[in-house]
Amino acid sequence: MTSAYAFTDYRSQGQTLPYVIVDIAKPPSGGLNLFNLYVALSRSSSRQTIRLLREFDNAIFLCSHTPELLAEDDHLAVLDKETITWWTRMMSGQ
């Protein structure tokens, strides 16, 4: 018997695990997006230490991000530029 545990992609953010078994098949309710896939597949320290639990639909990798996520990314880029401008002025004493 091997001990194991499971957690959501939200809980796993920022963690690197030595060995990972990932299930990226379509869940019984809801769905997966590119963010979920990235988080799940990037938790392992290398390609050699990640295993997929079962077959999955390759089309999930061909979909695009939702318009809301793209808009949020654009908004964050604007805030980033504003923050850099503000700090530049603060550091120059203006």
N, C-alpha and C positions, 0 to 999 in steps of 0.2 A: 504494500500500500504506500502511495506517495501523497504527502500532504500538499494541498494547494488551496488557493483562494481566488476569488473573482471580484472585480470591481468595474465601475463604469468608466467610460472614456473621460468624463469630467473629473473623476477622482484620480485618474492616472496621469493627468497633465503635469509635466515637469519632472516626472519620475523616469528613471532608466532602470530597467529590470534585466537581470542576467539571462533569463529564459522566459519566453512568452509564447502562449498559445492563444491565437486570436480567432474569433468567430466574426467574419464579415459577411455572412449570409444575410439575406433579408430577414429582419426580425418579424415576429408574428404581428406586431402592431407598430405603427409609425414607419420609420425608414432610416436609411443611412445617408449621410451627405459626405462631401469631400473632407470636411473638417473631422467628422467621426473617423473616417478611414485614416487620415494623416495621424491623428492622435493614437489610434490603435496600432498602426503599423510602425510608428516611430518610437515606441516604448522600449524596444529591444536594443541591445548594445551593438548588434550586428545582424546581417542577413542569415548567418549560420545558426543563430540562436532563437529564431522565430519560426513558429509552425502555424499553419492554418488548420482550424478545426474541421472544416468541411468545404465542399464546393461552393462557389459564389458566382454571381453574374458579373462578367467582365465589363458590362456596360456601365456599371457604377463609376468606373474610372474615367469614363468619357463624358459624364455630365458636367455642367458648369455650376458655379456658385449661384445662390439665390440673388435676385436683384437687391434685396435688403442687405445682405452681407456685403455685396459690392459697394453699395451706397455707404455703409458704415466704414468700410476700408478707405473710401475717398474722404469721408469726414475726418477720420483719424490722420490722414496725410495732411489735410489742411491745418488741423490742430498742431501737428508736429512742426510744420513750417512757422506757424504763429509763435510757438514756444521757442524755437531757435532764434527767431527775430527778437523776441522779448529779452531773452538771456543775452544776446549779443549787445543790445542797447544797455542792459543793466551792467554788463561787464565793462563797457566803455564809458560809463558814467553819464550817459545821456538821459 
